[in-house]
Amino acid sequence: GDDRLILAADDACQDPNMVPWCETRPESRKKVENFCDVIRSANGAFAACHSATTPDPLYRKCVLDACSQNGSLRFGCPAIRSYQRQCERCLRKSLSSTLIECSTDPCGEFSPCFQGVTCTNHVNHFPPYSCGSCPTGYLGNGQSCVDIDECKDASPCSGLVTCQNTPGGFVCPDCPSGYFG
């Protein structure tokens, strides 16, 4: 079969290349893939297990899970922990020190919130965090924020220049020769 199709938690086949968030952000997809690569790295903590238990299915699950949550790396941690447990059974020893990246602090280094949005931890609450408001020029819930195209409907610029949308804002070019403003 197609090795891109993986069995998700709900037993539905999903193509990780079709997850829109990572599909439209190659730099974020690369970050997710690098994070999940701890599972299949030939020189990594789990390398000794690769001959006994194949890393590829859980690597793909890690990528899919993180990409389906706007690239939030912590959502890849369950797949990494699953492979760690498989590996520990094969090696008959603990590898807990290898998973520093998958800490219990949801607002730690791999915050689920959009870049620049405040993440707040909550004890005895699900989810165990909340995200602040999206930055100026963006709409969303703080975890997922999309740029507002200020130029799309009603241009804030003079009719003599073309508005240029930028991340979180817009730019009006200089007035044409003979005009000021």
N, C-alpha and C positions, 0 to 999 in steps of 0.2 A: 504494500500500500504506500500511500504518500506519507513520507516521514515527517511532513509538516503538521499533519493532523494528530492531535493528542487527545487523550481521554481526560476530560475535565472532571471536577468533583461531582457534577450532576450527571455523569456518564454521557454527556453530549459531546460529539466531536467538534472541536473548534480549531480554526486556523489562526495561530498567533500572529501571522502576517496581516490578518484582517482586523486586528484590534486598532481602531482609529487613532487612539491617543499615541501609541508608539509608531504607527504607520506614518503619521504626519510630522514626527519629531525624531529624525534619525539619530541626533546626538543623545536624546533621552533613551532611545532603544539601545544604543551602544552602552550607555551607563548601566542599564538593566542587565544586558547580556554579560557585561564584565562582572557585575555583582554576582549573578547566578553561576558564572563560570567556576566558582569555587567547587561546584559539584563535579565537574568533568575535567578540571585542569590536570594535565599529566604530571605536574610537579607539585600539586596541591596536597592538602591534608587528607584527601580521600583517594589519592592515586593508588594506594595499595589495594583498594577495594574493587577497582574497575574490572579486574578479571573475574571476580566473583558475582558482582551485581552491576549491571549496565547503568551508567549515569544519565544517559540521554533522555529517557522519559521524564525524570524529575527535573532535569535541566530545562526542558521545554515547558514543563508545568510552572516552574519558577518564573520564567520569562512571561508566560501568558498571565499568570496571577498578578505580577507586578504591573504589566502593561494594562491589564483590565482595570487597574486602580490608579490611572493617570501616572504611571511610572513610579509609584510609591514602593520603594525597595522592600520595606518591611513586609509587604504582602507576598514576597518571594520566600520569606523565611520558613514558612511551613514546609515547602518542598525541600529546602536545604536541610531542615531538621529531619524530615523523613529519610533522606538519603544518609544522613549522619547515623540514624538508628539502624538502617540496613547495614551500613559499614561497620558499626560497632558490633553487631551480631556476627558479622563475618570475621572481624579481627579479634573479637572477644576482649576488647578494651575500650575505655572511654575516650572520646575525642571532644569533650565539651569545650576545651580551651580554643577550639578552632572557630567557634561561632561568635566571636566578639561583636561582629557586625549586627547580629540578630539579638540585640539586647531587649530587655523588657520595657524600656522607655520609648513609648510610641512617638514622643516629640523629640527624640534624640537626633543623632546625625542624619537619619533617614526619615525625616518628618513626612507625614502623609499630606501636609498642607502645600498649597501652591507656593512657589518660591517668593519669599518676602512677606508671607502671611504668617502671623503669630499662631503658634500651636500651643494649646494649653492641655496639660495632663489632667485626667479626672480619675479618682480612685473609686472603685466599686460602681462603675458606670460603663455602659456600652453605647457607642464605641468609647474606648478609654481616653479619648482626646476630643478636642473641638478646635476648629480653625476659625480665625478671625475673618474679617471682611476682605474681599478682593482689593488689590491696589487700585488707585484712581486710574480710570481708563479701561477697566476690566469689569466683566459681569460674571457672577457665579456664586458658589457656596463657600468659597475659601479653600476648598480642597481642589476643586476644578474651576479655573477662571479662564475666560476667553476674552480676547481683545475686542473692544468696541470699535467698530469702524465709523469714526466720527465724520468721515467724508462721504459715506454711503448715501444717506437720505437727503440731508440738507447740509451743503457745504458751509463750514464756518468761514471760508475764505471769500474774498472778492470774486465776482464772476469773471474777472480778467485773468485769474491764475487757477491752476488745478491743485486742489487739496491733496496732500499725500499722507495716507494713514501710516502711523508708526506704532510700535508696541506701546500701549498705554497712552497714546496721544495722537497728535497730528501735526503737520507742518504746512504752513502757507508760504509758498515761495515769494521772493521779492517781487514787488510791483514791476510791471513792464516799464520800459523807458518812457519818460514823460508823465508818469503817475507817481503818487506818493501815498503812504499810509502805513 
